[in-house]
Amino acid sequence: MTQTLSTSQNKSESTWQNQAWLASAQWDSLFILAPAFITSALVICFRPFFENSSNLPLWAWVVLVMMVDVAHVYATLFRTYLDKEALKKNKSLLIAIPLACWAVGALLYSMSKGGDGNLFWRTLAYLAVFHFIRQQYGFMALYSRKDSDTARKFKYLDGACLYLATIYPILYWHTHLPRNFNWFVAGDFATTLPEIASHAGLCIYLVVAAGYIVKEIWLYAKLKIFNIPRNLLITGTALSWWVGIVSMNSDMAFTLTNVVSHGIPYMALVWLYHSSKSSHNVNALNLKPSLVGQIFLSYVPAFVMFLVLLAFLEEGLWDGFIWREHLAFFGPFGALPAINDPAILSILIPFLALPQSVHYVLDGFIWRVKERDNVWSA
């Protein structure tokens, strides 16, 4: 009996460890998979605290928006401008993308009616939504890289389930405007989507999700195949997007579930990619960071503080020139002049938004998993 239990336990541990983890079961679970579950659980358990909040208190804004949402954007630097090989091989692209983002952003802002930049903010919001969805798809692809040939036959079903887990909440959001939260600014989403789009999206979502569950049950029953990280990734994505957008009408709930489950895994992936101890686990190329990159990629506190410092400087400029909402926190930036001239704003705002827009665009290049000869291949 003891031997049987021991054999069963060893088999269970082997099944858990022989999954497509990027680093290890413990590391992936903590930094990539857990954020979606933890934030969703907090919102569910403390629903009265989160419910119907329309503004973030300063401490929540600093922790969630500045230290996670804005800070994670700068992690892209370590895969691009602070990586000597990537910069050398892709120099033209790395110069062209910021210039193009700035030019297009300025054009969109100047074309907006009333000088409020609505066309710019709307375009940036939808680009951000696409980026957030594609990040989850990218993680799913990484966690599917060890799937058997049989499991790979259902890759389109897996993708459809992941996409609908994110697209349906966005459809719901569009058909239940106004909400107590926005992606960037009030009115950045279109208000012309008919409610039937949300109902149709939910029906399709439920059918696809049911098909995915049946597929997973069949694979395990017939072949004893069960991809733990992929299933946790899809489940966590579906849970956090539903809780943060559909089940709650709360700025705090949306920001917590949306920002943490996106920003923390992204920073963790960048750190992991450049970690010499873990690089073989993600099939990384032997990249050589610049001196700055080497310093800040050697210690987690230094890495995080570097990102937070850049986020602080960016948000200080935003608050000093544009918003002037948190000057108690950004004291030195209060001396900056408030800009109200539409012509200047059409140039300045797309410039201040460059870290975000460039991050969204560059992410389409630096995490390609199929192009093994590309210096940015994941």
Buried (B, 14 or more C-beta within 10 A) or exposed (E): EEEEEEEEEEEEEEEEEEBBBBBEBEBBBBBBBBBBBBBBBBBBEEBEEBBEBEEBEEEBBBBBBBBBBBBBBBBBBBBBBBBBBBBEBBEEBBEEBBEEBBEBBBEBBBEBEEBBBBBBBBBBBBBBBBBBBBBBBBBBBBBBBBBEEEBEEBEEBBBBBBBBBBBBBBBBBBBEBEBBBBBBBEBBBEEEBEEEBBEEBBEBBEEBBEBBEEBBEEBEEEEEBBBBBBBBBBBBBBBBBBBBBBBBBBBBBBBBBBBBBBBBBBBBBBBBBBBEEBBEBBBBBEBEBBEEBEBBBEEEEEBBEBBBEBBBBBBBBBBBBBEBEBBEBBEEBBEBEEBEEBEEBBBBBBBBBBBBBBBBBBBEBBBBBEEEEBBBBB
